[in-house]
Amino acid sequence: MAKLLEVNNLSISFTQYVQGLNRHDSKVISDLTIDVNENEIVAILGSSGSGKSLLAHSILGILPYNANVTGEIKYKDKILDQSLKEELRGEEICLIPQSVNFLDPLMKVSKQAIGECKDNKEYEEKKIRQREVFSKYGLDESVDDLYPFELSGGMARKVLLSTALIGNPDLLIADEPTPGLDKKSVEETILDIRNLKELNKGVLLITHEINVALETADRIAIFYSGYVIEINNAENFKNAENVLHPYTKALIESLPENGFKLTEGVQPLDEVAGCPYWENCPVRLDKCEKNKPKLINHNGIMIRCFNYEEVNDGT
């Protein structure tokens, strides 16, 4: 399969000024590496508020002005610089945003969904497609002439979802696409995302709902304290014995079907010297406290853990 998206060693921090002119850089994403192939759905799974959405915003070039970004993002083997991001977003690369605030409060929703058109023919084609997708998600013609403030929360989510699907993107970034939707709409959303895969499209699904990731994705990347700590096939997440990182194992064991086996401890909010999971890890090594493990390939599974570096080194 051809690679559609490649993110290599991406780090994102924000410059803030505290207590007058004292400058502070707050790092949110560190050394993130992930890729998405054609005909593949990759889910990034992590807790709410952990910074996952910043990856989507970085790919699209919509980070705030005080963001500091290092690393490399490539799309179809081309460096995705700001100029190319602006050219492709909304066309080849589409976003289902997490927040309904992405809707323009001064524009009717049908006009937002259709977007700019070069002539009447394109407008008519997009209008037909817009009405088809809106109807599929239970948005009748009366919704077309509404402004965002006239929509319920669930309706606004459906408008965001429909707007991304009206076009024909090669890469869809779905940032928490299901919260606020009824069960039927959640099932339709998952089906639509799967259908994109069958059309040789790629999907980056950002979510904190493990069941949505399991039902949708081919591979799942576990996001913890700003780091991707494991990338594994989705089918391996059905059993804690088939995943590698101790946090991933704890996550699976905490599910209702596995008896709510909870692990004490919280994700560190600030940058730490060593492994971000060090304080809570049951298999930590002495060097984990002051040294950060790299993301390595262990038998086809990407893992960030010194225990597997030791195995790969033969020690």
C-alpha positions as CSV (number, residue, x, y, z in Angstrom):
1,M,0.0,0.0,0.0
2,A,1.2,3.5,-0.8
3,K,1.8,5.9,2.0
4,L,-0.7,8.8,2.1
5,L,0.4,10.6,5.2
6,E,3.7,10.5,7.1
7,V,4.3,12.3,10.3
8,N,7.9,12.1,11.6
9,N,9.2,13.3,15.0
10,L,6.5,16.0,15.3
11,S,6.7,18.1,18.4
12,I,4.4,21.0,19.3
13,S,4.8,23.5,22.1
14,F,3.2,26.9,22.9
15,T,5.0,30.1,23.9
16,Q,3.3,31.7,26.9
17,Y,4.2,34.7,29.0
18,V,3.7,34.3,32.7
19,Q,4.2,36.9,35.5
20,G,4.9,39.7,33.2
21,L,7.6,39.1,30.6
22,N,8.7,35.7,31.8
23,R,8.6,33.4,28.7
24,H,7.5,29.7,29.1
25,D,7.3,27.1,26.5
26,S,4.7,24.4,27.2
27,K,5.2,21.2,25.2
28,V,2.0,19.3,24.3
29,I,3.1,16.8,21.7
30,S,6.6,15.2,21.7
31,D,8.4,13.2,19.0
32,L,5.2,11.9,17.4
33,T,5.7,9.5,14.5
34,I,2.8,7.9,12.6
35,D,1.7,7.1,9.1
36,V,-1.5,6.4,7.2
37,N,-1.6,4.3,4.0
38,E,-4.2,4.3,1.2
39,N,-7.0,2.0,2.0
40,E,-6.3,2.2,5.7
41,I,-7.9,3.6,8.9
42,V,-5.5,4.5,11.7
43,A,-6.9,5.6,15.0
44,I,-5.1,7.7,17.6
45,L,-6.6,6.8,21.0
46,G,-6.0,8.9,24.0
47,S,-7.7,10.6,26.9
48,S,-9.7,13.8,26.4
49,G,-7.7,17.0,26.5
50,S,-4.4,15.2,25.9
51,G,-3.5,17.2,22.8
52,K,-4.6,14.8,20.1
53,S,-6.5,17.5,18.1
54,L,-3.3,19.4,17.7
55,L,-2.0,16.8,15.4
56,A,-5.0,17.4,13.1
57,H,-4.6,21.1,13.3
58,S,-0.9,20.8,12.5
59,I,-1.6,18.7,9.4
60,L,-4.1,21.3,8.2
61,G,-2.0,24.3,9.1
62,I,-4.5,25.9,11.5
63,L,-2.4,26.0,14.7
64,P,-2.5,29.3,16.6
65,Y,0.3,31.9,16.1
66,N,2.1,31.0,19.3
67,A,2.7,27.4,18.3
68,N,6.2,26.1,17.9
69,V,6.4,23.1,15.5
70,T,9.4,20.8,14.7
71,G,9.4,17.6,12.7
72,E,8.2,16.7,9.3
73,I,4.8,16.0,7.7
74,K,4.6,14.5,4.2
75,Y,1.5,13.9,2.0
76,K,1.9,11.6,-1.0
77,D,5.7,11.9,-0.6
78,K,5.6,15.7,-0.7
79,I,6.6,17.9,2.2
80,L,3.4,19.4,3.6
81,D,4.4,23.0,4.0
82,Q,1.9,25.8,4.8
83,S,1.3,26.6,1.2
84,L,0.5,23.0,0.3
85,K,-1.7,22.7,3.4
86,E,-3.8,25.7,2.3
87,E,-4.1,24.3,-1.2
88,L,-5.2,20.8,-0.1
89,R,-7.4,21.4,2.9
90,G,-11.1,21.2,2.2
91,E,-10.3,19.4,-1.1
92,E,-7.9,16.4,-0.9
93,I,-7.6,16.6,2.9
94,C,-10.8,17.2,4.8
95,L,-11.5,17.5,8.5
96,I,-14.4,16.5,10.7
97,P,-13.6,19.0,13.5
98,Q,-14.2,18.3,17.2
99,S,-15.8,21.6,18.0
100,V,-19.0,23.0,16.5
101,N,-17.3,26.4,16.8
102,F,-15.8,25.6,13.4
103,L,-19.1,26.5,11.9
104,D,-19.4,30.2,10.7
105,P,-22.1,31.7,12.9
106,L,-23.0,34.3,10.1
107,M,-23.5,31.8,7.3
108,K,-26.4,29.4,6.6
109,V,-25.3,25.8,7.0
110,S,-26.0,24.6,3.4
111,K,-23.8,27.4,2.0
112,Q,-21.0,26.4,4.4
113,A,-21.4,22.7,3.4
114,I,-21.3,23.5,-0.4
115,G,-18.4,25.9,-0.2
116,E,-17.0,28.0,-3.0
117,C,-17.9,26.9,-6.6
118,K,-16.3,28.1,-9.9
119,D,-19.6,28.1,-11.8
120,N,-23.3,27.2,-11.6
121,K,-22.8,23.7,-12.9
122,E,-20.4,22.9,-10.0
123,Y,-22.8,24.5,-7.6
124,E,-25.7,22.4,-8.8
125,E,-23.7,19.2,-8.5
126,K,-22.6,20.1,-5.0
127,K,-26.1,21.1,-4.0
128,I,-27.4,17.7,-5.0
129,R,-24.6,15.9,-3.1
130,Q,-25.2,18.2,-0.1
131,R,-28.8,17.3,0.1
132,E,-28.1,13.6,-0.3
133,V,-25.6,13.6,2.6
134,F,-27.8,15.8,4.8
135,S,-30.8,13.5,4.3
136,K,-28.7,10.5,5.1
137,Y,-28.0,12.0,8.6
138,G,-31.6,13.1,9.2
139,L,-31.2,16.7,8.2
140,D,-34.2,17.7,6.1
141,E,-34.5,20.6,3.7
142,S,-35.5,23.0,6.5
143,V,-32.0,22.7,8.0
144,D,-30.4,24.2,4.9
145,D,-31.6,27.7,5.7
146,L,-30.7,27.6,9.3
147,Y,-27.8,29.4,11.0
148,P,-25.5,27.4,13.4
149,F,-27.1,29.0,16.5
150,E,-30.4,27.5,15.4
151,L,-29.1,24.0,15.5
152,S,-29.1,21.6,18.4
153,G,-25.7,20.2,19.5
154,G,-26.5,16.8,17.7
155,M,-27.6,18.6,14.5
156,A,-24.4,20.7,14.5
157,R,-22.3,17.6,14.8
158,K,-24.2,16.1,11.8
159,V,-23.6,19.2,9.7
160,L,-19.8,19.1,10.4
161,L,-19.7,15.4,9.5
162,S,-21.8,15.9,6.3
163,T,-19.7,18.8,5.2
164,A,-16.5,16.7,5.3
165,L,-18.2,13.9,3.4
166,I,-19.7,16.0,0.6
167,G,-16.4,16.3,-1.1
168,N,-14.2,13.4,-2.2
169,P,-11.1,13.7,0.0
170,D,-8.2,11.3,-0.3
171,L,-7.4,11.8,3.3
172,L,-10.1,12.3,6.0
173,I,-9.1,13.5,9.4
174,A,-11.9,12.7,11.8
175,D,-11.4,14.4,15.1
176,E,-13.8,12.9,17.7
177,P,-16.6,12.5,15.1
178,T,-19.1,10.6,17.2
179,P,-19.8,12.4,20.6
180,G,-23.3,13.9,20.7
181,L,-24.6,11.7,18.0
182,D,-27.4,9.2,18.5
183,K,-26.7,5.4,18.2
184,K,-28.0,5.2,14.6
185,S,-25.8,8.2,13.5
186,V,-22.7,6.7,15.2
187,E,-23.2,3.5,13.3
188,E,-23.7,5.4,10.0
189,T,-20.6,7.5,10.7
190,I,-18.5,4.4,11.3
191,L,-19.9,2.8,8.1
192,D,-19.1,5.9,6.1
193,I,-15.5,6.0,7.4
194,R,-15.1,2.3,6.5
195,N,-16.6,3.0,3.0
196,L,-13.9,5.6,2.4
197,K,-11.3,3.0,3.1
198,E,-12.8,0.7,0.4
199,L,-12.4,3.6,-2.1
200,N,-8.6,3.6,-1.4
201,K,-8.9,6.6,0.8
202,G,-7.0,7.0,4.1
203,V,-8.5,8.0,7.4
204,L,-6.9,9.4,10.5
205,L,-9.4,8.9,13.3
206,I,-8.8,10.8,16.5
207,T,-10.8,9.6,19.5
208,H,-11.0,8.8,23.2
209,E,-13.6,6.1,22.6
210,I,-11.9,2.8,22.5
211,N,-14.9,1.0,21.1
212,V,-15.2,3.3,18.2
213,A,-11.5,2.8,17.4
214,L,-11.9,-1.0,17.7
215,E,-14.9,-1.1,15.4
216,T,-13.4,1.2,12.8
217,A,-9.6,1.1,12.6
218,D,-7.0,-1.2,11.1
219,R,-4.3,0.1,13.4
220,I,-4.5,1.9,16.7
221,A,-1.9,4.3,18.1
222,I,-2.0,4.9,21.8
223,F,-1.4,8.5,22.8
224,Y,-0.1,9.1,26.3
225,S,1.1,12.4,27.8
226,G,2.0,13.8,24.4
227,Y,3.7,10.7,23.1
228,V,2.7,7.8,20.9
229,I,3.7,4.8,23.0
230,E,2.4,1.9,20.9
231,I,1.0,1.3,17.4
232,N,-0.5,-2.1,17.0
233,N,-3.1,-3.9,14.8
234,A,-6.7,-3.2,16.0
235,E,-7.4,-6.9,16.4
236,N,-4.7,-7.2,19.0
237,F,-6.5,-4.8,21.3
238,K,-9.2,-7.5,22.0
239,N,-6.8,-9.2,24.5
240,A,-4.3,-7.5,26.8
241,E,-1.8,-10.3,26.1
242,N,-1.5,-9.3,22.5
243,V,-0.4,-5.7,23.2
244,L,3.1,-4.7,24.5
245,H,3.1,-1.4,26.5
246,P,2.1,-1.7,30.2
247,Y,-0.2,1.3,29.8
248,T,-1.9,-0.3,26.8
249,K,-2.4,-3.5,28.8
250,A,-3.8,-1.5,31.7
251,L,-6.2,0.3,29.4
252,I,-7.6,-2.9,28.0
253,E,-8.0,-4.4,31.4
254,S,-9.9,-1.4,32.6
255,L,-12.8,-2.0,30.1
256,P,-16.1,-3.1,31.5
257,E,-15.9,-6.5,29.8
258,N,-12.6,-7.1,31.6
259,G,-13.8,-6.2,35.1
260,F,-12.9,-2.5,35.4
261,K,-9.3,-3.3,36.6
262,L,-8.2,0.2,37.3
263,T,-4.5,1.4,37.7
264,E,-3.6,4.1,40.2
265,G,-1.9,7.3,39.0
266,V,-2.5,10.0,36.4
267,Q,-0.8,11.2,33.3
268,P,1.9,13.9,34.0
269,L,0.8,17.3,32.9
270,D,4.3,18.7,32.6
271,E,7.3,17.4,30.6
272,V,9.3,14.8,32.6
273,A,12.9,13.8,32.3
274,G,12.3,10.1,31.6
275,C,9.5,7.8,30.4
276,P,6.2,9.6,30.9
277,Y,4.7,6.3,32.3
278,W,7.6,5.8,34.7
279,E,5.7,6.5,38.0
280,N,2.8,4.1,37.2
281,C,4.7,1.4,35.4
282,P,4.9,-2.1,37.0
283,V,7.9,-3.2,34.9
284,R,10.0,0.0,35.0
285,L,13.8,-0.2,34.8
286,D,16.2,2.1,36.7
287,K,17.0,4.1,33.6
288,C,13.3,4.8,32.9
289,E,13.3,7.7,35.4
290,K,15.8,9.9,33.7
291,N,15.9,8.7,30.1
292,K,13.2,8.7,27.4
293,P,12.7,5.5,25.3
294,K,12.5,5.8,21.5
295,L,9.7,4.5,19.4
296,I,11.1,1.3,17.9
297,N,9.8,-1.6,15.7
298,H,9.4,-4.8,17.6
299,N,8.2,-7.7,15.4
300,G,6.0,-5.3,13.4
301,I,4.6,-3.4,16.4
302,M,5.8,0.1,17.2
303,I,6.6,0.4,20.9
304,R,8.2,3.0,23.1
305,C,9.6,1.0,26.1
306,F,13.1,0.2,27.3
307,N,12.1,-3.4,28.0
308,Y,11.7,-4.0,24.3
309,E,14.9,-2.1,23.4
310,E,16.7,-4.5,25.7
311,V,15.1,-7.5,23.9
312,N,16.0,-6.1,20.5
313,D,19.6,-5.5,21.6
314,G,19.8,-9.1,22.7
315,T,20.4,-8.2,26.4
